[in-house]
Amino acid sequence: MRAVAIVISIIALMLATLSIVLQSNTSRQLQQVASDQRDLEEQMETQSTRLAEVESDVKQNTEATRATQNEVASLGSSLQDLRDSVLEETLNAEAAELARKATYLVIATDGKGETPVGTAWVVRDSVLATNAHVARVSQLLDPAKNQRLILKNRTSFHDVLEIRMHRGHKVFADTVDDYKPLLRGAAGWQSVRIFGGYDVALMYVTNAEQLPPPLPVASPETLASLSQLQPLFMVGFPLAGTQSATIESLSLNPRASRGTVLATAPYIPKHPDETDSDELKKTEYFVLHDLFAAPGNSGSPMLNAKGEVVAILSHGFGGSGTGEKGAQRADILLELLDQQDITRVREFHSPRWRRRLSQFEQADRVVRRELEAYVRSQVNGVQIVSHTLNHGSFDERVREFTFQQAKADVDGNTSVTTTTVGVPGYHYPARLSLPAAQDHLLYTFDYRNDGAPCYVDALRQFQGGWRKTARQISREVLQIQGLYVFFTFIQGDSFGPSTEQIVFWQDPRCSQSHNFTYGVISYNEPIVQSPEQEVSRLDDLQRWITGWVDYIEALAE
């Protein structure tokens, strides 16, 4: 029992010692926790102080930013006010009145009614300037019906006797039409945006002595320095489509508008090898601007702060800042006035057109390549016999088209029949010579026309008369934005060549370019034979060979 008591005493002593040790450790841990808590509280207090400082800085910066924004808004408003003030003061009242007096409304008339078509202005004694596309209206008028162009303003009336258009207007359009530039983009091929070029003309009129003083044209140096944000002032007649009574009620008062130059650019984008230089600046004849423009403003003079004409409005529609509006820089008008337009086109302009066009692919080649690939993709083993490409032009607008066809009978006698195509519009007859082939794909497209109704269809003669047969090629097949390609299939003769009479047609409402392209892909599809037909063919071949062998052996004997 004594031993047990001793053991119990020892255990009690050990437990007491352990308790003391644990209490000591716990006390130290509690002290450490308290110390860590104090450090954490100090850090939190420091962070809180820093956060307060940051919030104060942010508040100050926000107030400063708000003040800056208010200053910027105020500055923007001041700049706008300054711009408006500058535009109001750039042209003095005397120059503005001179421009109004020198500006005329161009009208097409038959003596019974009048239709406004544009604006013209006095540029030299007895001579007025306008757009070529305005002057070209005279080519659609019939003098036998007393149809003619006249000019009117508040002070005088004149008949147009003669018109002279810048040589570059037609040559430039034909050059672009012939090349048909395309650009490869992320979404496929697309037509290149090329501005209408050299769109100026001169008008010579009756009663020239009654014309007011001409408007001065800026010097070539001033024109070459025309740049962004320079103020412009324009006077014209946005009255196209207005009826005669309304014209008189407006007292033939021209409308003035103000704005600025947005940019100047060449008609064709510059070549990558060209560097920005004074020489390049001289060819930036297209002026983008933000002035109000509407149908009837075509041909309006655009003046600088000195009252000098720097450009002639050529296209665009809408108020300030809406739509694309362009003008022809007056350099090309000076060429026309000095009768240097033909020489300049031949020696200066044309070489630059061709160089700049060379950076693009030609639509004829792209369409040819893409359509051949399409035909091959439809049938494995298809054989393209030939692919011809031609160009046509719709010369005049007619409601009905009549042409003669000569036919020869088996005895060699020739007879002539007259055929009338009763589908109103532009017409271009063509006799296609088709090679021996099973099928032919006939296609058409007009590069300059990028929307309905200005597409080219193919009329074919059936028992019930002539009918439009073409349909548009899917965008999935031919990915060319801005180019509408139509096609039709013609069943051919696999035993020999044949001919097909086609009349290409364009909607009579289309008044844009009338040059178009048409082509024919002639092809043979592979002949697929059944196993029985193949066995029969081999049997025939074996009998043919056996016959020749027997014949040769007979000769040898």
C-alpha positions as CSV (number, residue, x, y, z in Angstrom):
1,M,0.0,0.0,0.0
2,R,2.9,2.3,0.7
3,A,4.3,1.8,-2.7
4,V,0.9,2.6,-4.3
5,A,0.7,5.8,-2.3
6,I,4.2,6.8,-3.5
7,V,3.2,6.2,-7.1
8,I,0.1,8.3,-6.7
9,S,2.1,11.1,-5.2
10,I,4.6,11.0,-8.0
11,I,1.7,11.1,-10.6
12,A,0.1,14.0,-8.8
13,L,3.5,15.9,-8.7
14,M,3.9,15.3,-12.5
15,L,0.4,16.5,-13.2
16,A,1.0,19.6,-11.1
17,T,4.2,20.3,-13.0
18,L,2.5,19.8,-16.3
19,S,-0.3,22.2,-15.4
20,I,2.3,24.8,-14.4
21,V,4.1,24.4,-17.7
22,L,0.8,24.5,-19.7
23,Q,-0.3,27.6,-17.9
24,S,3.1,29.3,-18.6
25,N,2.8,28.4,-22.3
26,T,-0.8,29.6,-22.6
27,S,0.1,32.8,-20.8
28,R,3.0,33.4,-23.3
29,Q,0.6,32.6,-26.2
30,L,-2.0,34.9,-24.9
31,Q,0.6,37.6,-24.6
32,Q,1.7,37.0,-28.2
33,V,-1.9,37.1,-29.4
34,A,-2.4,40.3,-27.6
35,S,0.8,41.7,-29.1
36,D,-0.3,40.6,-32.6
37,Q,-3.7,42.1,-32.1
38,R,-2.2,45.4,-31.1
39,D,0.1,45.3,-34.2
40,L,-2.9,44.5,-36.4
41,E,-4.9,47.3,-34.9
42,E,-2.0,49.7,-35.5
43,Q,-1.7,48.5,-39.2
44,M,-5.5,48.9,-39.6
45,E,-5.3,52.4,-38.2
46,T,-2.4,53.2,-40.6
47,Q,-4.4,51.7,-43.6
48,S,-7.5,53.6,-42.6
49,T,-5.4,56.8,-42.5
50,R,-4.0,56.1,-45.9
51,L,-7.4,55.2,-47.3
52,A,-8.8,58.5,-46.1
53,E,-5.9,60.2,-47.8
54,V,-6.5,58.3,-51.0
55,E,-10.3,59.1,-50.9
56,S,-9.4,62.8,-50.4
57,D,-7.0,62.7,-53.4
58,V,-9.7,60.9,-55.5
59,K,-12.2,63.5,-54.5
60,Q,-9.8,66.3,-55.4
61,N,-9.0,64.6,-58.8
62,T,-12.6,64.1,-59.5
63,E,-13.4,67.7,-58.9
64,A,-10.4,68.7,-61.1
65,T,-11.5,66.3,-63.8
66,R,-15.0,67.7,-63.7
67,A,-13.6,71.2,-63.9
68,T,-11.4,70.1,-66.9
69,Q,-14.4,68.6,-68.6
70,N,-16.3,71.7,-68.1
71,E,-13.4,73.7,-69.5
72,V,-13.1,71.4,-72.5
73,A,-16.9,71.7,-73.2
74,S,-16.7,75.4,-72.9
75,L,-13.7,75.5,-75.2
76,G,-15.5,73.3,-77.7
77,S,-18.5,75.6,-77.6
78,S,-16.2,78.6,-78.0
79,L,-14.4,76.9,-80.9
80,Q,-17.8,76.2,-82.6
81,D,-18.8,79.8,-82.0
82,L,-15.5,80.9,-83.4
83,R,-15.9,78.6,-86.4
84,D,-19.4,80.0,-87.1
85,S,-18.1,83.5,-86.7
86,V,-15.2,82.9,-89.0
87,L,-17.5,81.3,-91.6
88,E,-19.8,84.3,-91.4
89,E,-17.0,86.8,-91.7
90,T,-14.8,85.0,-94.3
91,L,-16.8,86.3,-97.3
92,N,-17.7,89.9,-97.4
93,A,-21.1,91.1,-98.5
94,E,-19.8,92.4,-101.8
95,A,-18.3,89.1,-102.9
96,A,-21.3,87.2,-101.8
97,E,-23.6,89.4,-103.8
98,L,-21.3,89.1,-106.9
99,A,-21.5,85.3,-106.6
100,R,-25.3,85.4,-106.4
101,K,-25.6,87.6,-109.5
102,A,-23.2,85.4,-111.5
103,T,-25.0,82.2,-110.7
104,Y,-27.7,80.7,-113.0
105,L,-30.2,77.9,-112.9
106,V,-29.8,75.4,-115.8
107,I,-33.2,74.3,-117.1
108,A,-34.3,71.8,-119.7
109,T,-37.4,73.0,-121.6
110,D,-39.5,72.3,-124.6
111,G,-41.3,75.7,-124.6
112,K,-44.2,74.3,-122.6
113,G,-42.6,73.2,-119.3
114,E,-39.3,73.6,-117.5
115,T,-37.3,71.1,-115.5
116,P,-34.3,72.3,-113.4
117,V,-31.1,70.2,-113.9
118,G,-28.3,72.1,-112.3
119,T,-26.4,75.3,-111.6
120,A,-24.0,77.3,-113.8
121,W,-22.0,80.5,-113.2
122,V,-20.2,83.1,-115.2
123,V,-16.5,82.3,-115.4
124,R,-15.4,84.5,-118.2
125,D,-17.0,87.0,-120.6
126,S,-19.8,85.1,-122.5
127,V,-18.8,81.8,-120.9
128,L,-20.4,79.9,-117.9
129,A,-19.0,76.9,-116.0
130,T,-20.9,73.8,-114.7
131,N,-20.6,70.1,-114.4
132,A,-20.1,67.8,-117.4
133,H,-22.9,65.6,-116.2
134,V,-25.2,68.7,-116.2
135,A,-24.1,69.8,-119.6
136,R,-24.6,66.2,-120.9
137,V,-28.3,66.5,-120.5
138,S,-28.3,68.5,-123.7
139,Q,-27.4,65.2,-125.6
140,L,-30.7,63.7,-124.5
141,L,-32.8,66.6,-125.9
142,D,-34.4,66.7,-129.3
143,P,-34.1,70.1,-131.1
144,A,-36.9,69.1,-133.5
145,K,-39.3,69.1,-130.5
146,N,-38.0,72.5,-129.4
147,Q,-36.1,70.8,-126.5
148,R,-33.1,72.7,-125.3
149,L,-31.2,74.0,-122.3
150,I,-31.7,77.5,-121.1
151,L,-30.2,79.6,-118.2
152,K,-32.1,81.8,-115.8
153,N,-31.5,84.0,-112.8
154,R,-33.1,87.2,-111.4
155,T,-31.7,89.5,-114.0
156,S,-31.4,87.7,-117.4
157,F,-32.3,84.8,-119.6
158,H,-30.1,82.9,-122.1
159,D,-30.2,80.0,-124.5
160,V,-27.3,77.6,-124.5
161,L,-25.6,77.6,-127.9
162,E,-22.6,75.4,-127.4
163,I,-21.2,73.1,-124.8
164,R,-17.6,71.9,-124.3
165,M,-16.8,69.3,-121.7
166,H,-13.4,68.5,-120.3
167,R,-11.8,65.8,-122.4
168,G,-10.8,63.9,-119.2
169,H,-14.4,63.3,-118.2
170,K,-15.1,60.6,-120.8
171,V,-11.5,59.3,-121.2
172,F,-11.2,58.8,-117.4
173,A,-14.5,57.0,-117.2
174,D,-13.6,54.8,-120.1
175,T,-10.2,54.0,-118.7
176,V,-11.7,52.9,-115.4
177,D,-14.5,51.0,-117.2
178,D,-11.9,49.2,-119.3
179,Y,-9.7,48.2,-116.3
180,K,-12.5,47.5,-113.8
181,P,-10.4,47.6,-110.7
182,L,-11.1,45.2,-107.8
183,L,-9.5,45.0,-104.4
184,R,-9.1,41.8,-102.3
185,G,-10.4,42.3,-98.7
186,A,-11.2,40.2,-95.7
187,A,-14.7,39.6,-97.0
188,G,-13.6,38.8,-100.6
189,W,-13.3,40.9,-103.6
190,Q,-14.8,44.4,-103.7
191,S,-15.1,47.2,-106.3
192,V,-12.7,50.1,-105.7
193,R,-14.2,53.4,-104.7
194,I,-13.2,55.8,-107.5
195,F,-14.4,59.4,-107.5
196,G,-16.1,60.8,-110.6
197,G,-13.4,62.7,-112.4
198,Y,-13.0,65.8,-114.5
199,D,-16.7,66.6,-114.1
200,V,-16.6,70.2,-115.6
201,A,-17.9,71.8,-118.7
202,L,-18.3,75.2,-120.3
203,M,-21.5,76.8,-121.8
204,Y,-21.6,79.4,-124.4
205,V,-24.9,81.4,-124.5
206,T,-27.0,84.0,-126.4
207,N,-27.2,87.6,-125.2
208,A,-23.7,87.3,-123.7
209,E,-23.5,91.1,-123.2
210,Q,-26.2,90.8,-120.6
211,L,-24.2,88.5,-118.4
212,P,-22.9,89.9,-115.0
213,P,-19.2,90.1,-114.2
214,P,-17.4,86.7,-114.0
215,L,-16.3,85.2,-110.7
216,P,-12.5,85.0,-110.2
217,V,-10.9,81.5,-110.2
218,A,-8.1,80.9,-107.7
219,S,-4.5,80.6,-108.9
220,P,-2.9,77.1,-109.3
221,E,-0.8,77.8,-106.2
222,T,-3.8,78.6,-104.1
223,L,-5.6,75.6,-105.3
224,A,-2.7,73.3,-104.5
225,S,-2.7,74.6,-101.0
226,L,-6.4,73.9,-100.4
227,S,-6.5,71.8,-97.2
228,Q,-8.6,70.5,-94.3
229,L,-10.8,72.9,-92.4
230,Q,-10.5,75.8,-94.8
231,P,-13.8,77.7,-95.0
232,L,-16.0,77.5,-98.1
233,F,-19.0,79.5,-99.4
234,M,-21.3,78.1,-102.1
235,V,-24.2,79.5,-104.1
236,G,-26.5,77.4,-106.2
237,F,-30.0,76.2,-107.0
238,P,-31.0,73.0,-105.1
239,L,-34.2,72.8,-107.2
240,A,-33.8,69.6,-109.4
241,G,-37.3,68.1,-110.0
242,T,-39.1,71.3,-109.1
243,Q,-42.1,72.3,-111.2
244,S,-42.2,75.5,-113.3
245,A,-44.7,77.3,-111.1
246,T,-42.6,76.7,-108.0
247,I,-39.5,77.9,-109.8
248,E,-41.2,81.3,-110.5
249,S,-42.5,81.5,-106.9
250,L,-39.0,81.2,-105.6
251,S,-38.0,84.3,-107.7
252,L,-34.9,82.4,-108.9
253,N,-33.0,83.2,-105.7
254,P,-29.9,81.1,-105.4
255,R,-29.3,79.4,-102.0
256,A,-26.1,80.1,-100.1
257,S,-24.4,77.6,-97.7
258,R,-21.2,77.6,-95.7
259,G,-18.9,74.9,-94.5
260,T,-15.3,73.6,-94.6
261,V,-13.0,71.4,-96.6
262,L,-12.9,67.9,-95.0
263,A,-10.1,66.5,-97.2
264,T,-8.6,66.5,-100.7
265,A,-7.8,63.3,-102.6
266,P,-6.9,62.0,-106.0
267,Y,-9.6,60.5,-108.1
268,I,-7.9,57.1,-107.9
269,P,-6.1,56.0,-104.7
270,K,-2.4,56.7,-104.9
271,H,0.0,53.8,-105.7
272,P,1.9,52.3,-102.7
273,D,5.1,53.4,-104.4
274,E,4.0,57.0,-104.5
275,T,5.3,59.3,-101.7
276,D,3.5,62.3,-100.3
277,S,4.9,65.2,-102.2
278,D,4.0,68.5,-103.8
279,E,3.7,66.6,-107.1
280,L,1.1,64.3,-105.5
281,K,-0.7,67.2,-103.9
282,K,-1.2,68.7,-107.4
283,T,-3.3,65.7,-108.4
284,E,-5.7,65.8,-105.5
285,Y,-8.5,67.2,-107.6
286,F,-11.4,65.7,-105.6
287,V,-12.6,67.9,-102.6
288,L,-14.6,66.4,-99.8
289,H,-16.6,68.9,-97.8
290,D,-19.5,69.4,-95.3
291,L,-21.6,72.0,-97.1
292,F,-25.3,71.5,-97.7
293,A,-25.9,70.0,-101.1
294,A,-29.0,68.7,-102.9
295,P,-30.0,67.8,-106.5
296,G,-29.8,70.9,-108.6
297,N,-26.6,72.1,-106.8
298,S,-24.5,70.3,-109.3
299,G,-22.2,72.9,-110.9
300,S,-22.4,75.4,-108.1
301,P,-19.3,77.5,-107.5
302,M,-17.5,77.1,-104.1
303,L,-15.5,80.1,-103.0
304,N,-12.7,80.7,-100.5
305,A,-12.4,83.6,-98.0
306,K,-11.1,85.9,-100.8
307,G,-14.2,85.3,-103.0
308,E,-12.2,83.1,-105.4
309,V,-13.7,79.9,-106.9
310,V,-11.7,76.9,-105.6
311,A,-14.0,74.1,-106.6
312,I,-17.2,73.1,-108.4
313,L,-19.8,71.0,-106.6
314,S,-20.2,67.7,-108.4
315,H,-22.2,65.3,-106.2
316,G,-23.7,64.7,-102.8
317,F,-26.9,65.1,-100.9
318,G,-27.8,66.3,-97.4
319,G,-27.1,68.9,-94.7
320,S,-23.8,69.6,-93.0
321,G,-22.0,66.5,-91.9
322,T,-24.4,64.0,-93.6
323,G,-23.5,61.8,-96.5
324,E,-20.5,62.0,-98.8
325,K,-20.3,65.2,-100.7
326,G,-17.6,66.1,-103.3
327,A,-16.4,68.7,-105.6
328,Q,-14.0,69.2,-108.5
329,R,-11.0,71.3,-107.7
330,A,-10.8,74.3,-110.1
331,D,-7.5,73.2,-111.6
332,I,-9.3,71.1,-114.2
333,L,-11.6,74.0,-115.0
334,L,-8.5,76.2,-115.8
335,E,-7.2,73.5,-118.1
336,L,-10.5,73.6,-120.0
337,L,-10.6,77.4,-120.1
338,D,-7.1,77.5,-121.5
339,Q,-7.9,74.7,-124.0
340,Q,-5.2,72.5,-122.5
341,D,-7.4,69.7,-121.4
342,I,-6.7,67.4,-124.3
343,T,-2.9,67.8,-124.0
344,R,-3.0,67.4,-120.2
345,V,-5.0,64.3,-120.4
346,R,-2.6,62.7,-122.9
347,E,0.7,63.8,-121.4
348,F,0.0,64.2,-117.6
349,H,-3.2,62.6,-116.4
350,S,-3.5,59.4,-118.3
351,P,-0.1,57.9,-117.3
352,R,-0.9,58.5,-113.6
353,W,-4.4,56.8,-114.0
354,R,-2.8,53.7,-115.4
355,R,-0.1,53.5,-112.8
356,R,-2.5,53.9,-110.0
357,L,-4.9,51.3,-111.5
358,S,-2.1,48.8,-111.8
359,Q,-2.2,48.2,-108.0
360,F,-5.6,46.5,-108.4
361,E,-6.8,43.3,-110.0
362,Q,-9.1,43.5,-113.1
363,A,-12.7,42.4,-112.7
364,D,-12.6,40.6,-116.1
365,R,-9.8,38.3,-114.9
366,V,-11.4,37.7,-111.5
367,V,-14.8,36.9,-112.8
368,R,-13.3,34.7,-115.5
369,R,-11.2,32.8,-113.0
370,E,-14.0,32.5,-110.4
371,L,-16.7,31.3,-112.8
372,E,-14.4,28.7,-114.4
373,A,-13.7,27.4,-110.9
374,Y,-17.4,27.3,-110.2
375,V,-18.2,25.3,-113.3
376,R,-15.5,22.8,-112.4
377,S,-16.8,22.5,-108.8
378,Q,-20.2,21.4,-110.0
379,V,-19.2,18.3,-111.9
380,N,-16.1,16.2,-111.4
381,G,-14.2,15.8,-114.6
382,V,-16.0,18.6,-116.5
383,Q,-14.0,19.8,-119.6
384,I,-14.1,23.5,-120.4
385,V,-14.0,23.8,-124.2
386,S,-13.6,27.5,-124.5
387,H,-14.2,30.8,-122.6
388,T,-14.8,34.0,-124.6
389,L,-15.0,37.5,-123.2
390,N,-16.6,40.5,-125.0
391,H,-17.7,44.1,-124.2
392,G,-20.8,45.9,-125.3
393,S,-22.3,49.4,-124.9
394,F,-25.9,50.6,-124.8
395,D,-25.8,53.6,-127.1
396,E,-29.4,55.0,-126.9
397,R,-32.6,54.5,-125.0
398,V,-35.5,53.0,-126.9
399,R,-38.9,51.6,-125.9
400,E,-38.9,48.9,-128.6
401,F,-36.0,47.4,-130.5
402,T,-36.1,46.1,-134.1
403,F,-33.4,44.3,-135.9
404,Q,-33.0,42.1,-139.0
405,Q,-31.9,38.5,-139.2
406,A,-30.6,36.8,-142.3
407,K,-31.3,33.1,-142.7
408,A,-30.1,30.7,-145.4
409,D,-32.1,27.5,-146.4
410,V,-30.6,24.2,-147.5
411,D,-30.5,25.4,-151.1
412,G,-28.4,28.4,-150.2
413,N,-31.2,30.9,-150.6
414,T,-31.1,33.8,-148.1
415,S,-34.1,35.5,-146.5
416,V,-34.2,38.5,-144.2
417,T,-36.7,38.6,-141.4
418,T,-37.5,41.5,-139.1
419,T,-37.8,40.9,-135.4
420,T,-39.1,43.3,-132.8
421,V,-38.1,43.1,-129.1
422,G,-41.0,44.6,-127.2
423,V,-39.2,44.8,-123.8
424,P,-38.6,48.6,-123.1
425,G,-35.1,49.6,-122.2
426,Y,-31.6,49.7,-123.6
427,H,-30.8,47.0,-126.1
428,Y,-27.6,45.5,-127.5
429,P,-28.0,42.6,-130.0
430,A,-25.3,40.0,-130.3
431,R,-25.0,36.8,-132.3
432,L,-23.0,34.2,-130.2
433,S,-20.9,31.7,-132.0
434,L,-20.9,28.6,-129.8
435,P,-18.4,25.8,-130.2
436,A,-19.4,22.2,-130.2
437,A,-20.2,21.5,-126.5
438,Q,-23.0,20.1,-124.4
439,D,-23.7,23.3,-122.5
440,H,-22.8,27.0,-122.3
441,L,-22.9,29.4,-119.4
442,L,-23.6,33.0,-120.6
443,Y,-22.9,35.7,-118.0
444,T,-23.0,39.5,-117.9
445,F,-22.0,42.3,-115.6
446,D,-21.7,46.1,-115.6
447,Y,-18.8,47.3,-113.4
448,R,-20.0,50.9,-112.9
449,N,-23.5,50.0,-111.9
450,D,-23.7,48.7,-108.3
451,G,-27.4,48.4,-107.7
452,A,-30.9,47.7,-109.1
453,P,-32.2,48.4,-111.6
454,C,-28.8,48.9,-113.3
455,Y,-27.9,45.4,-114.2
456,V,-27.6,43.6,-117.6
457,D,-30.0,40.8,-118.5
458,A,-30.0,38.5,-121.5
459,L,-33.2,38.3,-123.7
460,R,-33.7,35.1,-125.6
461,Q,-36.4,34.3,-128.2
462,F,-39.0,31.7,-127.4
463,Q,-42.2,30.7,-129.0
464,G,-44.1,33.3,-127.0
465,G,-41.6,36.1,-127.8
466,W,-38.5,37.5,-126.2
467,R,-38.0,36.9,-122.5
468,K,-35.5,37.9,-119.8
469,T,-33.6,34.7,-118.8
470,A,-30.7,35.7,-116.6
471,R,-30.5,35.5,-112.8
472,Q,-28.0,36.8,-110.3
473,I,-25.1,34.6,-109.3
474,S,-25.2,33.9,-105.6
475,R,-22.8,35.8,-103.3
476,E,-21.6,32.5,-102.0
477,V,-20.5,31.5,-105.5
478,L,-19.0,34.8,-106.5
479,Q,-17.9,37.0,-103.6
480,I,-17.5,40.4,-105.2
481,Q,-19.1,43.3,-103.3
482,G,-20.5,45.9,-105.5
483,L,-20.5,43.8,-108.7
484,Y,-23.7,42.1,-109.9
485,V,-23.1,39.2,-112.2
486,F,-26.1,37.6,-114.0
487,F,-26.0,34.3,-115.9
488,T,-28.1,31.9,-117.9
489,F,-27.5,28.4,-119.4
490,I,-27.8,27.6,-123.1
491,Q,-28.1,24.0,-124.3
492,G,-25.5,23.4,-127.0
493,D,-24.9,21.0,-129.8
494,S,-22.3,18.4,-129.0
495,F,-21.9,17.4,-132.8
496,G,-20.9,20.8,-134.1
497,P,-20.8,24.6,-133.6
498,S,-24.0,26.6,-133.4
499,T,-25.2,30.2,-133.1
500,E,-27.5,31.9,-130.7
501,Q,-29.2,35.3,-131.1
502,I,-29.1,37.3,-127.8
503,V,-30.3,40.8,-127.1
504,F,-28.7,42.2,-123.9
505,W,-31.0,44.5,-122.0
506,Q,-30.8,47.2,-119.3
507,D,-33.6,48.9,-117.5
508,P,-34.7,52.2,-119.1
509,R,-34.6,53.9,-115.6
510,C,-30.8,53.3,-115.5
511,S,-28.9,56.5,-116.4
512,Q,-25.4,55.5,-115.3
513,S,-22.6,53.8,-117.3
514,H,-23.8,51.8,-120.3
515,N,-20.7,49.8,-121.0
516,F,-20.9,46.2,-119.9
517,T,-19.1,42.8,-120.2
518,Y,-20.4,39.5,-121.3
519,G,-18.8,36.1,-121.6
520,V,-19.5,32.5,-122.6
521,I,-18.1,29.4,-120.9
522,S,-18.6,26.3,-123.1
523,Y,-18.1,22.9,-121.5
524,N,-18.6,19.2,-121.8
525,E,-19.7,17.1,-118.9
526,P,-18.1,13.6,-118.5
527,I,-20.2,10.7,-120.0
528,V,-20.9,8.2,-117.3
529,Q,-21.7,4.7,-118.7
530,S,-23.4,1.8,-117.0
531,P,-21.5,-1.5,-116.5
532,E,-23.6,-3.1,-119.3
533,Q,-22.7,-0.3,-121.7
534,E,-19.1,-0.6,-120.8
535,V,-19.1,-4.4,-121.5
536,S,-20.8,-3.8,-124.8
537,R,-18.2,-1.1,-125.7
538,L,-15.4,-3.5,-124.9
539,D,-17.0,-6.3,-127.0
540,D,-17.3,-3.9,-129.9
541,L,-13.7,-2.9,-129.5
542,Q,-12.6,-6.5,-129.4
543,R,-14.5,-7.4,-132.6
544,W,-13.0,-4.3,-134.3
545,I,-9.5,-5.4,-133.4
546,T,-10.2,-9.0,-134.4
547,G,-11.5,-7.8,-137.8
548,W,-8.4,-5.8,-138.5
549,V,-6.1,-8.7,-137.5
550,D,-8.0,-11.0,-139.9
551,Y,-7.7,-8.4,-142.6
552,I,-3.9,-8.0,-142.1
553,E,-3.4,-11.8,-142.1
554,A,-5.4,-12.1,-145.3
555,L,-3.2,-9.5,-147.0
556,A,0.0,-11.3,-145.8
557,E,-1.2,-14.6,-147.4
